Amino acid sequence: MFQAIRTLLEVEKRLSLHPRTRLCPLFASTTQQKRYFTSYKRPFLHSASQPAPAHTCCFPINSASSKFVTIASVNMSSAVEAKKTSKLEFQRLPLNAVPVHYDITIKPNFDNFTFEGVENIDLKINETSPNIVMNAVELNILKAVWKDSGTGKEQVAQTISVDETTEIFTAAFQPPLQSGTGTILLEFTGSMNDKMKGFYRSKFKGSDGQDKYNGVTQFEATDARRAFPCFDEPSHKATFNISLVVEKNKTALSNMPVKEIQAYPEDDKLHVVKYERSPIMSTYLVAYCIGDFEYVETTSSDGVLCRVYTPPGKKNQGKFALSVTAKVLPYYKEYFGIAYPLPKLDLIAIADFSAGAMENWGLITYRETCLLVDEEETSATSRQWIALVVGHEIAHQWFGNYVTMEWWTHLWLNEGYASFVEFLCVDFLFPEYDIWTQFVTDTFVRALELDSLKNSHPIEVPVGHPREVDEIFDDISYSKGASIIRMLHRYIGDADFRKGMNIYLTRHQYKNTFTEDLWRSLEEASGKPIGQVMGTWTKQMGFPLIRVQSEQNGDTRVMRLTQEKYWADPNLKNSKEHNDYSWMVPVAFCSASDPNTPICQTLMEEKMVTVELPGIRSDEWVKLNPGAVGFYRVRYPPELLVEFLPAIKNKILPPLDRIGLLDDLFAMVQSGESSTVDVLRTLDAFKNEDNFTVWSSISNVMSKLNLLFAYTDYHDQFKKFGIHLFSGIADSVGWEPKEGESHLDTMLRSLVLLRLTSFGHEKTIQESKRRLNLHRNGDQTIPADLRPVVYRGVISEGDEETLEMMLKMYRESDMLEEQDRIGRSLGLAKNLNVLKKVLEFAISEDVRSQDTVFIMISVGMNKVGRPLAWNFFKENKKFLGERYPSGGLIARLVKHLCENFVTEEDARSVTEFFAENPFAGTERTVQQVVESIRLNEQWLKRDERLVGEFLTNAI
């Protein structure tokens, strides 16, 4: 195979210009070149507890170092697994050699799930060096040959050195390589793993009912090195020519359009699919997919060919995402002032996929449930989610791909911005979703909750070893990042925001950036001190609590604001670091005379500020943070807070402000500033509420309290309180859709009935049983939006026979969204034998690896099942560690299995287990979980008696 590929490459080279004649320059200017080289410091080792500066690299590695195993041909996959430790040695790649262009040919073998590869990397050698150092892991490096562009001379590497822990591959040459340019030829083999990273295999059922496989890639953050040796850091951008040797009946896709298809000399059943040269880009954005797919296509109004690829027989399910794609591209072109730079954009649904989606340039990969819409089987909630995910990943084609963060420390530049822009585009496409109101409950509040912990982290966090990268793909990078950009957008206005974004994208096109580059562009556009303001939000963790005092002075309202750091743990208010925090806060006010319009906007630059608001009557309320745009909590004294209650009851306050008041009060309860009884009394003001997103906020409050009070003697009384609270809106929305009802009405029905199910509402559960019987008999299909309600209601009182019925439904469905609905419902059973079988089912062959986690979580969210699920996790630690070798899914599992325990004994149990059994990429999550358990214990001790007395009198 290698000789055949080399022959094809030679033919290609003779037929075309020299590859480097068509490349973008590595540095656009000497200024950039200077910054690039001077941003690197001398090498040193660091750990998670003592991180390296964000831009640190090593000098060329000595191949004789004791840290390396020196061999001629390396089988990386057979090396001993790196010792799991929280202190991880790491060095950035040296700059003695940098990539300019990759020419890669991959030949997969689906019989034994292996692949062969040949790779030519054009390099610039910046200084005389005996070594070429790059990244590789789980590959067999068979050969490394250097060819100097000037002399044409070839050198075979004397040794190949590999450090499995740091994932560094070194080819050593004697005599040393001279400054200049050249090409390194590499031959290698690897395995198509089942870990959903690198180049891996994804299983699906063929039309004959047999298991079949596709080969797909997932390279972010640091897994391109599992597919081909490369300089696997975002700043090492290059261009790429990809070629795939595949069966003629298979669909083969990559980032760029197909350039040509050639015969494969060694096997007439195969051919070589060659793709056009890519723009200059980072390795984590390279992608290729090989397998059985169908597609639907259209061309956007700005001339981009758009396709959605689906499993066979499901292409009609790609039409919704295709429509969104074709509308989003011209919207972003107009908003950013820059056209999408590639000639095509493919979206592809993958059955086995660890994340929701991945923004590979020109070939975006998705989990099926994040892309496919079946008109009968897909819920309104899922349809809305798919629109957001499609908008998010397409936003990355500009923010992340066109302009890329210099290092993972600046990941939020990618994810925070895309998480903000996805709401912009969905609001434009689907105004009926009222998506910005949902932003507050789905994004803004989630960020505040995580960022209130002592074990949170700044948006910009130093990152070193690849295992540390996964930990920052969290609600800080995504949700807090999006929230502070939303705050910034309000602060400078849409026109200056768009102007600044255009400056940023134009100035740094095809380059790498730091956070400060974005601030400079927005500052240039707006004339405001963006860098000074926003540095207080990205470089320190947490957010302010603003205390409000108010007094009347004639016809002027005088508002005195004081800021301090908000802590979920009240004990930290007396800590040494409490007074070290300060933010520059854009603040705004609205009043009863016009709740929808801010009456004053200013910048709070000090810890204390006085704001005078003329023209405000003494009987008028004034509210801070209209629209819940500012990323902070507000604490009103009781006499001010009570003034808002009539405006909540009669809905004079806009929905966002009703949400903001409730959620800020609930935060005061969690931190011990107020009693839980205060929030329970305040909920009475929401009895006449009819807005979906406000009810979503109420549901979040009640869900958290339901988890907590499950450990009290008055849990049944609390559930009765919940039933009483939700009964009015439940009667209003009913079970049956009403003619002409809105998208949000449909979502409200599902939300309310689900919450009643969680409170054990017998009428709702009996109706669920009735509807499932009709559905199973073929008499009446359950609408997709009501299926979670029905499934959870039925299983909550179900026995082992009920479980077998639902598992049969799971196995018979070929719609992954339906399997997901059923799987996430199973853990609501109260029968211990049923829950044990659910956990065994979760790790069976019937469940995809990506879905195992969510079925186990469903058991862990149930008080009866929580200790069962935690013990199951511990008993299956080896299996789970091998299935999820790092970050993402395993961290999510740890969080949701453990964070709702309520005793110090539980906290110690979790701490001790993970100290003895560390899982890569979960270190910060474990710290946050233990902190949350202790906060739960404090909360119960503070309020248990008072809540019990309140509920006794209220019900």
N, C-alpha and C positions, 0 to 999 in steps of 0.2 A: 504494500500500500504506500509506504513512504517514497519508494522510487517513482511510483506512478504520479504521486502528488508533486514531487520535485520536477518531473518532466513537464507537467501542466504549468507549474509556476514559471519555468524557464521559457516556455512558449508565450505565456502571458507577458513576460518581461520584454521579450523581443518584439511583440506586437504593439507595445505601448511606450509612451514616454517614460523616462526615469521617474519612479514614484515621487521623488522629492520635488520635481518640477511643478507639481500641482498642489503642494502642501501650503497650509497657512503657516506663517512664521511662528516659531516657538515663542518669541517675545516680540511684542508690537513696538517696543521702544527700549532704549537703554535705561530709562527710568524704571520700567517694569522689571528689566533684567536685574538691575541693582537691588530693587526691593526683594526680588525673588531670592537672590543669593544672600543678602544681608539679613533676611528674616530667620535664617537658620543659625543656631548657636552651636557651641561645641557639644559633642555627644556626652550624654550621661544616662544612667539608668534611673527609672522612676517606677512608682507603683501607684495603685489606686489611692493610697493614703497620702502620697507625696507626688502629685502628677507633674508631668513635664510641662514646660511652656508649650503653647499651642503649635509652635512652628519650630520643632526641634528635629534634627536629623543626625545620623551618624556619618563618620568618615568611612571610606571603603573598608569593608570587613576583611580581616586577615584570615585567609583560608586555613591557616594553621591553628587558629584559636581553638582552645579546648571546648568552646561552646558549640563547635560544629563537628559533624561526622563527615569525614572526607572519604568519598567513594566515587567510582567512575560512573556507575548507573544507580540511581536512587529510587527505591520503592517507598515513596512517602507514606502510602496508605498502610504499610506494615510497621511503621515506626510506633514506638510506645507512646500512648496518649500523654500529652503534656500534663504535668502535675497541676492539679487544680489548686489555685491559691489566689488570695486577694491581692498579693503583691506580684504584679506581672512585669517582667522586664520588657522594655520596648525601645526601639529606635526607629526614627523615620528613615526612609531610604536615602542613601547618599546621592549627591548630585554629580558624581564623577561621570556618570552616563545617564542620559535622559532620552526617552523615546520620542520619535518623530512620526513613525508610521508602523502599523502592524499589518502583515499579510498572513492570515490564519486560515488553515484548511482543517476541517473536522470531519471525521468519518465515524459515525456511531454504529454499533452492533447491537440490535435489539434482541438477539438470541441470548447473549450473555451479559448484556447491559454494560458494555465497555465502549470506549471510543479511542481512536488514534488521531494524533494531530501532528501537523507540520506547521511551523511558524517562522516567518522572517520578520525580525524587528529592525527597522532602520533606527540607528542611534546617533546621537551627538555625544562624542567623548570630550568632556570639558577639561580634563587634565590627564596626564599620563597615569595609568593605573593598571595593576595586575588583575583586577577583578571587575566583573560585571555583576551587580547585585540587584535582584528583583524579588518578587513574591511568587511562591508556589506552595501548594499543599495538596496531599492526596493524589499526586501525579507521579508516574514513573518517567523521570527525565532520562532519555536514552542517549542523547547526543547534543553537544553544543559546539558550533563552529563559527568563528569570527571571520568576516571578509572585510578588509579595509577598502574603502571607496577610492582612496587615492592610489594605492599601489596594486590593488586587486589581489593582494596576497591573502591566503586563507590560513587560519590557525585553529587547530582543534583544542578545546579546553583540556588542560592537563588533569584537572580535578573538578568535580562538582560537589559542593558542600551544602548541606541542608541543616537548618535548625528548625525542627518541627514546632517548637514552642513559639518562636517568633514568626514562623512561616516565611522564612527567608531562604532563597535559593541563590547560590553564588557559583559562578563559573570563573575559574582561575586560569590565567594565561601567562605563559612565559615565552618570549620576552613580553614585558608589559605592553598594553595597548597605548598607542600614541594619540594625542589630541587630534580631533578631526571627526570624520563621519565614517560609518560603516554599517554592516548588517550582521546580526547574529542569527544563525539558523538553529532552531531547536526542534527535536523530535521527541514525542512524549506519548504516553498512553494514560488513560484514567478510567474511572468507573462512573457510570450513570447511577448515582446513589438514590436512596428513597428518603432523604432527609430534607427535601424541598429547598436545597440551596446548591449553588454551583450549577453544573449541567446535570439535571436529574430526570428521573422517569416518573411519569404520572399515569396512573392506571384508569382505564375506563372499560365499560362493557361494549363489546362489538355487537353488530346486528345478529350474530349467531349465538349471543349469550356468553361468549368466551371473554376472558380477560385479555385486554390489549393495552399497549403502552404508547404514549407520546414522549418525546424527549424535549424538555423545556429548560429555560435558564432562569435563575434568580441570583443576581450578583451583588446587589446592595446589601450590606455595606462593603464587605471585604471578601466576597466569594467568587470574583472572576478568577482569582488565583487557583481555584479548584478545577477550572475548565481549561486554562492555558496559562503558562508562565507569563507574568506581566508586571508592570510597574503599577501596582494596585493601590494607588493613592489618588485622590481627586485632582490634585494639582499637576499630576503627570499626564497631561492631555496629549492626545495624538489622533491621527486619522486611522481608519480601519478599512481593510478589504477583507470581507468574510467569504469563504467558500465552503459549501456543505456537500459531502458525498453521500447521497441518499438513494433509497429505492425510488424508482420512477413513478410509482403510484402514491407517493407520500407528498403532502404539502410541506414545503420548506420555506421558512420566513426568516428575515433578519431585519436590522434597522433600516436598510436602504432597499430600493427596488432591485429586482433582478436585472443584472447586466447581460448575462448570457448563460446558456446551459450547454455544457460540453459532455461528450461521451466519456465514460470512465474506462480506461484501457483494460483493467483487470477483471471486470465483471459487467456483462451487457445488461444485467438487471438494475444496475446503478447508473446514475449520472451525476455530474458535478454542477451544482447551482452556484453561480458567481454573482455577487452583489456589487452594486456601485460603491464607490469610495464614500465613506461617511464624512461629515464635517469633523473638525477637531473636537474631541470629547474625552471624558473620563472613562476608565475601564468599567466602572460599575453600571454604566449605561448601555454597554454592549448587550445584545440579546440575539438568540436564535431559537426557533421552535420547529420541530419536525414531527409529523404525525398525520392523523386523519382529521381533517377539518373541512367545514363548509363556510361560505361567507355570503354576506350581503354587502352591497357597495353603493356609494353615491359620490358625487363631487360637490364639495362645499362651494359657496358663492364666490370665494376667493381662489378657487381653482385647485384645491388640494384633494387628491383621490383618497377617500375614506372607506375603510373596510372594517367590518366586525366579523371575526372568525369564531365559529362555534363548533361544538361536537357535532358529528353527523346526525341529521334529523332535527336539529334545533336552530337552524339559521333564522327562522322567523322570530325567534326570541332575541335576536340581535338588533331588531329594527328600532327599538326605543333608544338604545345606546347610540346607534348610528345617527338617528335624528338629532340627538343631543350634540354629538360630535360635530356634525355638519353646521350646526348653529353656533357652537362655542368658538370654533376657529375664527370666523370673521369677527365675532364679538371681541375676542382677545386682540385680534389684529388692530381693531379700531381703538380699544382701550389702551393698549400698550404703545400704539403707534409703530409697531414692528410686525411684519408678516411672519407667519410660521415658515421656517427656513427650509424644510424638507419637502420633496415632491409628493410624499404619501404619508398617511398615518393609519396604521393598523392597530386594532384593539382585538385581543384574543382571550377567550375564556378557557381557563385551565382548571381541570377537576381537582388536582392536588396543589394547593398554593397556601403558603404559610401566612402571608399578609393579605390585605384586601386587594391591593394592586401595586404595580411597579411601573414607574414612568419611563422605561427604556425609550430612548429617542427613536421615534418612528415606529415602534413596536411595543405598545403598552400591554402588559400582561395583567390579567384579573382573575381572581377567584370567581367561579361561575355565579355565585350568589351576589356578586358585586357588578355584574354586567348583563345578565340575561333576564329578560322580562317575558313571562308568559301571561297573556291577557286574562286567563282564567285562574292561574295559580299564584300570581305575584300580588302581594299586598300593596296597599298605598304607601305604607312605611318603607317597604323595600324599594319601590319605584323611586321614591324621593331620595333614598340613600344612594341608589345607583346614579341618579343625576348628579349628586354631590361628588361621588367618587370619580365619575367621568370628568367632571369639571376640575377636580383637584389634580388629577394626573395630567390632563392637558395643560393646566397652568404650569406644571413643571417643565413643559417643553421650552418655556421661556426661563422660568425661575428654577434653576437646577441644571438644565441641559445647555441652553444658550449661554447662560452665565452660571457658573458653578462655585460653590463655596471652596475656599482654599484648603480647608481641613475640616474634619468632623466636628470640631469645636463650634463651627459656624453652621451646623446642620439646620438650625432654626431658620436661616435665610431661605432654605429650600422649603421646609415643611410648614413653618409658621405662615409664610407668605401664601403658599398654595392653599393652606387651610382657611385663610381669609378670602382669597379670590374665588374659591369654589362657591362661597355664599353670594358673592357678587354676580357670578354668572347664572346661578340657579334663580336668584331673585329676578334677573333679567328675563330668563326663559319661562319661569313659572311663578309669576307674581302671586298667584292664588295660594302658594305654599306658605306665604308670610314667613319666609325662611330666616330673616334677621331676628325675628322674635324667638324662633327656635334656637338660633345661635346661642342665646343667653343660657338656656337650660342644657343644651347639648355640648357646648364648647367652653363658654365663659365660666360657668359654675364648676365644671369638672376641673378646670385649671386652678381656680381658687381653692378648691378642696385639697388637691395634691400639694399646692404651693404653701399651704398653711402649716405643713409638717416641718419639724426640725430637720428631717432627713429628705427634704426637697433638694433642689440644686438650682443654680443660676441657669438662665437660658443659654448663656455661653459657658460651657463647662469644659475644662481641659480633658482631652481624650487621648489615650495612647494606644495600648494593645487592642487588637481587633475585638477581643471579648468585651471590652468596655464600651464599644460603639453601640452595641445593641441596647444598652441600658438607657441611652438618651433618646431613643425612639419612643417617647412617652408623652404624657399630656402637657409637659412643660414645653418641649420643643414644638409640638403641634398646637395645642389649645391655648397655652399662655402666649406663644408666639403670635398666633392669630389674633388673640384678644388685645395685645398691646399694639399691633398694627392697626386694628380697628380704632383704638383710642387715638393713635397717631393720625389716622385718616380724618377723624373728626377735628383734631387739633389744628391741622393745616388746611383742611378743606379738599374736596375732590379734585378741583382743577390743579392745584399745586401738587397734590399727591400724584396725579397722572403725569404731570410734567416731570416730576422728580423720578418716577419710575422709568420714563422714556430716557432721561439722561443716564440713569444707572445702566439700563440694558444696552444702550447705544455705546456708551463709553467702555463697557467691559465685555462686549460681545466676544464669544468664544474664549473667554479668559476666566480666571479664578478671582474671587473677591473675599474680602473680610467684611465684617459687619460695618466697620467704619466707612467703607466705600458707599454703602447704601445711605448712611446718615449724611455724608457729604453731598450726595446727589439731591436728597430731599431738602437739605439746608439751602443749597444753591437755588432750588426751585421756589422755596417758600420764604426765605430770608429769616427763618426762625432758628433758634439754637437747638437743632434736632439732636446733634451728637451729645450735647451736654444733658439734655432732657432724657433721651432714651438710654444713655449709658447707665442711668440709675435703675433702669428696668431690666437690662440684659446682663449686667455684670454682678448683680447681687440677687440672691434668691428672695422669695417672699414678696409681700405687697403691704401697703399701709392700711391701717384702720384709722379712719378719720372721725374724730369725735366732734359733734356739733353742739354749739350753744347759740341761743338766739335771744335777742331782746329788741324791743321796739323803741325807736327814737323819733318821735313825731310821725311823719309819713315814711320814714326810712327803717327798713329792717336791717339790723346789724347781726351778721353771722360770724361767729368766731370758730375757726377750724383748728384742730390740733391733730397732727399725725404721729403715729407710732407704728411699730411693726405688729401686724396681727399674727398671733400664735394660736393654733388649735389647743395647745397645752397651756393652761393658765399658769402653771408653775414657771414657765419661761419668761413671763412678764417681769420677773425679778432677777433674771439672769444678767450676767455681765454684758453679753452682746446685745441686749435688748435696745439700748440707747445708741448703738452703733449704726443703726439703719436710718436712712432718710431718702426720700424720693422727690423729684420734681414732678408735680402732679397737675395735669390739666384738669381743672374742676369747672363744673357748670351747675346752674340752678334753674329750676322752674317753679312756678307758683300756681295757686288755685285759679287765678284769673285766666291763665292759658297754659294748661299742663303739657301741651304738645310742643311748646316753643321755649327753648332756653332763654332766660332773661339776662343772664350774665355768664360769660366764660372768661376764665383767667388761669394763670399759672401759679400754683402754690409752690414757691421756691424754698420756703423755710418750714420748720416744724410747726410754727404757729402763724396764722394769718387772719386778719380781720377783713371782711368784705361787706361793704355797704350797698344795700339794694333799695334805691329810692322808689317811691310810688307803691309800696306794699302796705295794704291795710293791716291793722292789728289782728283782725279776725281771719286773715288769710294764711294758709299753710305755705311753707317754702320747702321744697325738696332738693336735696343735693343729688347729683349724678343722674339726671334725667336720661332715660333710655338705657340705663345700666351700661354706659359706654366706658367709663373710667374703671381701670382695673384695681379696685379697692373696695373695702367694706366701709359701711357707714354706721355709726352708733349714735342714735338719737336718745336723749333723755326721755323717760316715760311720758312726760307731759307733752312733748312734741310728737312722739310716736302715735299717741291716741288721736291726735288731730287728723291723721290720715285714714282712720277706720271708715268714716262715712264715704270718703272718696273711693275706698276699695269696694264697699258694699254697693254703691250706685254706679261703680265703674267709670267715674269721672277721670280717675287716674288711668293713663294708657296701660295696656297689658304689660309692657316691659317694666314699668314702674311698680305695678302690683307685684310682679315677680321679684324685682329688686328688693322691695321692702320685706317681703316674706323671707327671701333667702338670706338677707343680711341679719334679720332677727334670728333665724335658725343658726347662723354662724355664731351669733352671740351666745346662744344656748350651748352649742358644742364647746365653746371656749370658756364656759362658766360665767360669762358676763350677765346672762339672764337665765331664768328657770325654764325648763321644758314646758311647764304649765303656761308660761306666757305665750309660747307659740301655739299651744293647743287652744287657748282662748282666742287668739287672733284668727285662727282658721275659721272660726264661726262667721267672720266677716266675708268669707268667700262662698257662703252657701248658694248665692245667686250667680256665681261665676259660670260663664259659658264659653270661655276662650280655651282652646285646646292646650296652648303652651302654658297658660297659667295653671291649668289642671295638671299638666305634666310636672310643674314645679311642686305643686301640692303633693302629687304622687311620690315624687322623690323624697320629700320630707317624711311622709307617712311610711314609705318603704324602709328608710333608715331607722325610724322609731320602731317599726314592726320587728326588724332584726334584733334591735337592742332589747326591747321589752319581752321578747320571747324567753328571756332569762329571768323573768319576774313572775310573781304569783298572780298578777292582774293582767296577764297577756290576753285572756279571753275578753276582759272588759275593754281593753284597748281595741281589739278587733271589732267589738260592737260599736265603739266610738267611730272607727273607720267606716263601718257599714252605714252608720247614721250620716256621716259626712258626705259619702259618695252616693247615697240612695236617691237624692233629688235629681242630680245630673244623670244618673242611670235611668231613672224613669223618663227623663226628657229625651235622651238619645235612643233608648230602647235597643232591641236586638235587630230590628229590620231597617235596612237603608230607606231613607225618605227620598222621594222624587226631587231631583235637583239639588241634593245636599252637596256640600263642598268636600274637597279633599281633606280638609282639617276636621270636618264633622265625622268623616269615616274613621280617621285616626283617633278622634276623641272617644268614639264608641268602644273601640278595642281597648284603649287605655283604661277607661272606667270599669269595664267588665273584668279586665285582668286584675285590677286592684281589688275588686270585690271578691274575686276568686281567691286572692292571697289572704283575705280576711275570713275565708271559710264561709262565705255567704251561701246558705243552703239553696236558696231559690236559683241563684246563678249556676250552681253546680248541678242541680237537677236538670235545668234547661240544657246545660252542656251535654249531659248524658243522653237526653232525648235527641238532640241534634246529631250527635255522633251515630246513634242507631239509625237515624234516617239516612245519614251520609253513607254508612257502611252498606245499607240495604239498597242503595241507589235511588232512593225516593226523593232526596233533597240534598244537593251539594252545599257544603258549608262554604260561604265566601272566604276567600283567602285571609282577609283581615280578621275574621273571627276564629280562625283555626287555633291560634295560640290559646285563646280563651277556652275553647272547647277541650282541647287536649289537656290543658293544665287542670281544668275543672274535673275531668274524668279521672285522671291519674291520681289526683289528690285524695280520692276516696277509693282508689283501685286496689285490687289484690293481684296475685301472680297471674291469674287468667287475664285480667285487664292489661297487664304488662305485655303478655305474649301477643295479645291482639294489636297493641301499638307497635311492637317490634316487627310484626308481620307487615303492618302498614309502612314502616320505615324501610324494610327490605324491598318491598314491592315498588316503591316510588323511584323514578329515574330523575326526579326534579330535586336538585340539591337543596333548594330553598325549603321544600316540604320536609326533607329529611332533617334539616336544621331545626325547623319548627318542632317536629316531634322530639328530636334528641334533647333540645333545651327544656322540654316539658317534663321529661321522665323523672327528674330529681325532685319533683314536688310531692311524690308519694310519701305517705307517713309510715307505711309498712316496712319494717327493717329488712325482711327477706326480699321484698321488691327492690329496695335500694341497693342491697348487696348485688342483686342480679343486674341492676342498671350499671353499676361500676364495672362488673365483669364484661358486660356488653360494650362499654366504652372503649375497652382495649382489645376488643375482638377484631377479627378480619372483616367484619361487616361495617366497621366504622373507619373512615379515613383519618389519618393521623391529625389533620388540621381540625377535625371535629371532635376527637377524643376529649380534648381540653374542655370544650363547652358542655359536654354531657357530664363530665366529672364536676365542673363548676356548678351545674344545676343541683347536684346532690349537696355540694358544700354550702349552697345558699339556704338550705333547709336546716333548721336547728336540729331536727332528728338525725339528719344525714351528715351533719358537719363533722362530728368526731369519726364517723364511719369513713367519710371521704379522706380525711386527714390520715387515718391509719392505713387506708388503702394506698395513698400516695407513698407513705413511708415503706410499706411492704413491697411496693413495686418501684422503688427508687432506681434500681439498676435499669429496668426496662424503660422507664420514663427518661432517665438520663441519656440513654442511647438513642431513643426516638427523637428527643429534642435536645441536641447537643449544645445549644446556646440560645440565650435571649428570647424575645418575642413571646411565643406561645407558652413556654414553661414559666416565664415570669408572670404572665397573666394568670396561669393556673395557681401558682403559689399565692398571689395576691388574693384571689377570690376564695380560695379554700380556707385561708387563715385569718383574714383581717377582721372577721366578725366574731371571733372569740372574745371573751370578756374578763378573763382572770389572769393574774400574774403567773399562775402555774402554766397557763396556755402560752404566755409570752416566753417564758423560760424554755418550754418544750420546743417551740419553733426555733428559738435562738440556738439551743444546743444541737438540734437535729442538723441545721444547715452549717453549723460550725464543723460538725463531723462529716457532713455529706454535702459539700458545696456544689451548686449547679452553676455553671458558667452563665454570666449575664443576669443573675438574680440577686447579686449582693445588695444593691441599693433597694430593690423591692423588698427583700427580707427585713432590712432596717425599717422601712416604712410600715410594713405589716406589724412588726413588733411594737412600734410606736402607736399604731392605731389600736391594737389590743389594749394597751395600757390606758389610752384615752377613753376607750369604751368602759373600762373598769372605773375610772374616775367619774365618768358621766353618771353611771348607775349609782355610785355611792352618793353623789351630790343630790340627785333628783328622784331616786326611787320612791322614797316615802311621800314626797309632795305629789308626784304624779299619781300614785296609788290613791291618795285622798281625793284628788281632783276627779279621777275616773269613777270613783265610788259615788260621788255626788252628781256627776254629769250624766251617768247612764241610768 
